């Protein structure tokens, strides 16, 4: 990690520690804590890290932004920080200004398709849009008359359905019924659904890796505190081996997610990024399934309660598997890419990273 | 909230990629000449004096060691590239692999100068095969239960006892053996073992073959009856072997050989599935590739951290734990995914042959060089649980 990335990560961590401590947030009666948290993140320039200052952002590097995402994952923060980062990046790529306030991005499912006409009127549906209820704007990548178009839309102008993910964060269907974009511009060459999904997958994978790090640390700590049969359960070999497996899954997630982020941050967008981003979303999602289960197993009944913070991480880990392409979806795509290149090209591709 | 696990984002530097091209060109030549058989399953497990000598002549053995011992003073990252390319090509590296990876570095650290001058250059030339004398009939994972004795005599030591599961012993020039020189103490049950360099031609050493479930002869029972080892073949501190060889373990645990041992099955699976697999085949293949890519990134990262002088002990143990389980399951997963492939697929025969071999060697992958159970104990210690 570069020195500036480390400073950015530290700044983000301090804000989350002060304003989104999982224990405090878990006991809060309402969501009022989200306001000050967002204000502080915005004030520090973290929400628009991937937007150059000429377009209203903070102009931080891609690497810095990924560090922020990972820190946010470690706190399982329920504000659309990751979504706003992606939205800001998408708008900037098309030369559009980013508004203040929280944003989200659509579509985030492969099966959804949005259309835009020459006048900037959008139609179509996007399902499971994260924070589609609470954000102010949505950045959209839609099919235009002559290729992909990036558009900025006010959420107030769109009909939003009801719904949330497993953790209760809003995740809704947005219906674009002839909605007029606030601004729109052609996407630059190379920016298509595939690339947006790859970036989304990389961002989610990094949040998930951060959340798994926390699952590992709170589970390890709990195993040293909980006494059963007259000793801490961490002294039982069966528990130790479960924790070792959790460490292995967390390690795989951290390595794969970090590697994909590093690849994108270095401007690599060809098949190598495909391998990295799809590979990360697949492997991190597998780790989420395995790791969250072990976290719960070690915590026993207390981890299954609202009162304990474990669910803030495990429920999001399970839900995040589905955003920007789930692991099955990416595996089919990656498998087809590898198959079409042929057996002799597999190792050179893997070794190229 | 601090992170317990660290993976620096290391990419292999340009000099490594240049070297990789050289290794691939060499492999292509050797394949054309018939010295590497891409269709043979047992390649990586084969013993070839001629091939090892050629690898040595290229300067790819002991490549990180000082030049005065025949080394090249190149980096561990460069060694990493050579190792992974030869492994993926299924090249016959059995003769030199153990010597290059672990025996040489132990000698480099603990052998007297004249022994180093004699043995290390021979390893670098690819002429020297090593065996590791650790396990005994009643001492496997629990190394400190070793009972094979070294008793002091004039000018050296007399070895008596039996080592078992000793790979290569019947073809090895030397063994690095762990022998009991004193009884353990009450305070320290690890006390009393010493490492020795043993010339396998020594009188009083008998190798009896132990055949494996693959049908191959790799394991041996090595019986010592008053075998004499001179004083200058003691490696390191007498009674203090437990203090040695801890930092080297990170290299040994995290290398590419810890997840690539059955790689040939994956490559053959891609051929069986063909250029346009169905959803089931594509998904299975995609997951395997994602898992392989992740393992390699973890392994390269550990190599990079070691290169930078860090001590990623926890991360290295994790690479071996996750990596060996992956390579062990790979043949079984490939079998499932190929279940509906067309029997007339052009490579059905090589696929089945390689699959059969990989399936039979798979059980050893999570046992050799530290079992899964031992590794998980090490990981638990790294997490502060014990």
Interface residues (C-beta under 8 A of the other chain):
Chain A: X13 X74 X75 X213 X214 X216 X217 X220 X223 X224 X234 X235 X237 X240 X241 X243 X244 X245 X247 X248 X250 X251 X252 X254 X255 X256 X258 X259 X262 X275 X276 X278 X279 X280 X282 X283 X286 X327 X328 X330 X331 X332 X333 X334 X335 X336 X338 X339 X340 X342 X343 X344 X346 X347 X350 X351 X353
Chain B: X1 X2 X3 X4 X5 X6 X7 X9 X11 X20 X84 X85 X88 X263 X266 X267 X268 X270 X271 X273 X274 X275 X276 X277 X279 X281 X282 X283 X284 X285 X286 X287 X289 X290 X291 X292 X293 X294 X295 X296 X297 X298 X301 X314 X315 X318 X321 X322 X373 X375 X376 X377 X379 X380 X382 X383 X384 X385 X386
